């Protein structure tokens, strides 16, 4: 059987389409390629984005901002000493880009000016940390990408 140009082109198209379809099906079926959105309530988060910008601007005006230190027992968050630690309230949110099941949130309750995120809650790799806090009068926001 002799294959002419038309048959060869059709075979090439069918092979290419099969190749592409294999990868499309493979990406949709395998769990290791499953990536989550940054947030489930995307539109609600977009509406409060301007308030987050204002909070970050307030934090940048501080003479001393929040500091993060990695220790053997976890991540230590140090709040500015110019504020009364009993009035600092808010939450710390840790976001794991690779898997949203590891995301967690910790309320801020301080006895001194430090908060410890324990080592047993953190896996090695990249984390995005967001600290949304206030001193009773002004709201602040601190964001940082860390590797643990």
C-alpha positions as a Markdown table, in Angstrom:
| # | Residue | x | y | z |
|---|---|---|---|---|
| 1 | Unk | 0.0 | 0.0 | 0.0 |
| 2 | Unk | 1.3 | 3.3 | -1.0 |
| 3 | Unk | 0.7 | 6.4 | 1.2 |
| 4 | Unk | 0.2 | 9.6 | -0.8 |
| 5 | Unk | 0.6 | 13.2 | 0.5 |
| 6 | Unk | -3.0 | 13.7 | 1.5 |
| 7 | Unk | -3.0 | 10.5 | 3.7 |
| 8 | Unk | 0.3 | 11.5 | 5.3 |
| 9 | Unk | -1.0 | 14.9 | 6.2 |
| 10 | Unk | -4.2 | 13.4 | 7.7 |
| 11 | Unk | -2.1 | 10.9 | 9.7 |
| 12 | Unk | 0.1 | 13.7 | 11.0 |
| 13 | Unk | -2.9 | 15.8 | 12.1 |
| 14 | Unk | -4.5 | 12.8 | 13.9 |
| 15 | Unk | -1.2 | 12.0 | 15.6 |
| 16 | Unk | -0.8 | 15.6 | 16.7 |
| 17 | Unk | -4.4 | 15.9 | 18.0 |
| 18 | Unk | -3.9 | 12.6 | 19.9 |
| 19 | Unk | -0.7 | 13.9 | 21.4 |
| 20 | Unk | -2.4 | 17.1 | 22.6 |
| 21 | Unk | -5.5 | 15.3 | 23.9 |
| 22 | Unk | -3.3 | 12.9 | 25.9 |
| 23 | Unk | -1.7 | 15.8 | 27.8 |
| 24 | Unk | -5.0 | 17.6 | 28.3 |
| 25 | Unk | -6.6 | 14.5 | 29.8 |
| 26 | Unk | -3.4 | 13.7 | 31.8 |
| 27 | Unk | -3.4 | 17.2 | 33.3 |
| 28 | Unk | -7.1 | 17.1 | 34.3 |
| 29 | Unk | -6.9 | 13.6 | 35.9 |
| 30 | Unk | -3.7 | 13.5 | 37.9 |
| 31 | Unk | -3.8 | 15.1 | 41.4 |
| 32 | Unk | -0.3 | 16.4 | 41.3 |
| 33 | Unk | -1.3 | 18.9 | 38.7 |
| 34 | Unk | -4.3 | 20.1 | 40.7 |
| 35 | Unk | -3.7 | 23.7 | 41.7 |
| 36 | Unk | -6.1 | 25.7 | 43.9 |
| 37 | Unk | -7.1 | 29.3 | 43.6 |
| 38 | Unk | -5.5 | 31.8 | 45.9 |
| 39 | Unk | -8.8 | 32.3 | 47.7 |
| 40 | Unk | -12.2 | 30.7 | 47.5 |
| 41 | Unk | -14.0 | 34.0 | 47.8 |
| 42 | Unk | -12.1 | 35.8 | 45.2 |
| 43 | Unk | -14.6 | 38.6 | 44.5 |
| 44 | Unk | -15.2 | 39.4 | 48.2 |
| 45 | Unk | -11.4 | 39.6 | 48.6 |
| 46 | Unk | -11.2 | 42.0 | 45.6 |
| 47 | Unk | -13.7 | 44.4 | 47.1 |
| 48 | Unk | -11.7 | 44.8 | 50.4 |
| 49 | Unk | -8.4 | 45.2 | 48.5 |
| 50 | Unk | -8.3 | 49.0 | 49.0 |
| 51 | Unk | -8.6 | 48.6 | 52.7 |
| 52 | Unk | -5.6 | 46.2 | 52.6 |
| 53 | Unk | -3.6 | 48.8 | 50.7 |
| 54 | Unk | -4.4 | 51.4 | 53.4 |
| 55 | Unk | -3.4 | 48.9 | 56.2 |
| 56 | Unk | -0.1 | 48.2 | 54.4 |
| 57 | Unk | 0.6 | 51.9 | 54.0 |
| 58 | Unk | 0.0 | 52.4 | 57.8 |
| 59 | Unk | 2.4 | 49.6 | 58.6 |
| 60 | Unk | 5.1 | 51.1 | 56.3 |
| 61 | Unk | 4.8 | 54.4 | 58.2 |
| 62 | Unk | 5.7 | 52.8 | 61.5 |
| 63 | Unk | 9.3 | 53.4 | 62.8 |
| 64 | Unk | 9.6 | 49.7 | 63.6 |
| 65 | Unk | 7.5 | 47.1 | 61.8 |
| 66 | Unk | 6.7 | 43.5 | 62.5 |
| 67 | Unk | 9.8 | 41.2 | 62.3 |
| 68 | Unk | 10.0 | 37.5 | 61.6 |
| 69 | Unk | 12.7 | 35.2 | 63.0 |
| 70 | Unk | 13.0 | 31.5 | 62.3 |
| 71 | Unk | 14.0 | 29.5 | 65.3 |
| 72 | Unk | 14.2 | 25.8 | 66.1 |
| 73 | Unk | 10.8 | 25.9 | 67.8 |
| 74 | Unk | 9.1 | 27.7 | 64.9 |
| 75 | Unk | 8.6 | 31.2 | 63.5 |
| 76 | Unk | 8.7 | 34.0 | 66.0 |
| 77 | Unk | 6.8 | 37.1 | 65.2 |
| 78 | Unk | 7.9 | 40.2 | 67.0 |
| 79 | Unk | 5.6 | 43.2 | 67.2 |
| 80 | Unk | 6.8 | 46.8 | 67.7 |
| 81 | Unk | 7.7 | 47.5 | 71.3 |
| 82 | Unk | 6.2 | 51.0 | 71.0 |
| 83 | Unk | 2.7 | 49.5 | 71.3 |
| 84 | Unk | 1.0 | 48.1 | 74.4 |
| 85 | Unk | 1.1 | 44.3 | 73.8 |
| 86 | Unk | -2.3 | 43.8 | 75.6 |
| 87 | Unk | -4.0 | 46.0 | 73.0 |
| 88 | Unk | -2.6 | 44.2 | 69.9 |
| 89 | Unk | -5.3 | 42.1 | 68.3 |
| 90 | Unk | -5.7 | 40.5 | 64.9 |
| 91 | Unk | -4.8 | 37.3 | 63.1 |
| 92 | Unk | -1.9 | 35.6 | 61.4 |
| 93 | Unk | -2.7 | 33.7 | 58.2 |
| 94 | Unk | -0.2 | 31.3 | 56.7 |
| 95 | Unk | -0.9 | 30.3 | 53.1 |
| 96 | Unk | 0.8 | 27.4 | 51.4 |
| 97 | Unk | 0.7 | 27.9 | 47.6 |
| 98 | Unk | 1.3 | 24.3 | 46.8 |
| 99 | Unk | -1.6 | 22.9 | 48.8 |
| 100 | Unk | -4.5 | 24.7 | 50.5 |
| 101 | Unk | -5.0 | 22.0 | 53.0 |
| 102 | Unk | -2.0 | 23.2 | 54.9 |
| 103 | Unk | -3.3 | 26.8 | 55.2 |
| 104 | Unk | -4.1 | 27.9 | 58.7 |
| 105 | Unk | -4.9 | 31.0 | 60.7 |
| 106 | Unk | -3.9 | 31.9 | 64.3 |
| 107 | Unk | -5.5 | 34.6 | 66.4 |
| 108 | Unk | -3.0 | 37.1 | 67.9 |
| 109 | Unk | -2.9 | 37.0 | 71.7 |
| 110 | Unk | 0.2 | 38.4 | 73.2 |
| 111 | Unk | 1.7 | 38.4 | 76.7 |
| 112 | Unk | 4.9 | 40.1 | 75.6 |
| 113 | Unk | 5.6 | 41.4 | 72.1 |
| 114 | Unk | 6.2 | 38.0 | 70.5 |
| 115 | Unk | 4.0 | 35.3 | 69.0 |
| 116 | Unk | 5.4 | 31.9 | 68.2 |
| 117 | Unk | 4.1 | 29.8 | 65.3 |
| 118 | Unk | 5.1 | 26.2 | 66.4 |
| 119 | Unk | 7.3 | 24.1 | 64.2 |
| 120 | Unk | 4.9 | 21.2 | 64.2 |
| 121 | Unk | 2.4 | 23.3 | 62.2 |
| 122 | Unk | 4.9 | 24.2 | 59.4 |
| 123 | Unk | 6.2 | 22.0 | 56.6 |
| 124 | Unk | 9.4 | 22.8 | 54.8 |
| 125 | Unk | 9.0 | 25.0 | 51.7 |
| 126 | Unk | 7.4 | 28.2 | 50.7 |
| 127 | Unk | 4.8 | 30.0 | 52.8 |
| 128 | Unk | 3.1 | 33.4 | 52.4 |
| 129 | Unk | 2.4 | 35.0 | 55.8 |
| 130 | Unk | -0.1 | 37.7 | 56.3 |
| 131 | Unk | -0.4 | 39.5 | 59.6 |
| 132 | Unk | -3.5 | 41.6 | 59.9 |
| 133 | Unk | -3.4 | 43.4 | 63.3 |
| 134 | Unk | -4.4 | 46.6 | 65.1 |
| 135 | Unk | -3.5 | 48.5 | 68.2 |
| 136 | Unk | -7.0 | 49.5 | 69.1 |
| 137 | Unk | -6.9 | 52.6 | 67.0 |
| 138 | Unk | -5.2 | 51.9 | 63.7 |
| 139 | Unk | -5.2 | 48.8 | 61.5 |
| 140 | Unk | -2.0 | 47.4 | 60.0 |
| 141 | Unk | -1.1 | 44.7 | 57.5 |
| 142 | Unk | 2.2 | 42.9 | 57.0 |
| 143 | Unk | 2.8 | 40.4 | 54.2 |
| 144 | Unk | 5.9 | 38.4 | 53.4 |
| 145 | Unk | 7.0 | 35.3 | 51.5 |
| 146 | Unk | 9.1 | 33.0 | 53.6 |
| 147 | Unk | 10.9 | 29.7 | 53.1 |
| 148 | Unk | 10.8 | 27.4 | 56.1 |
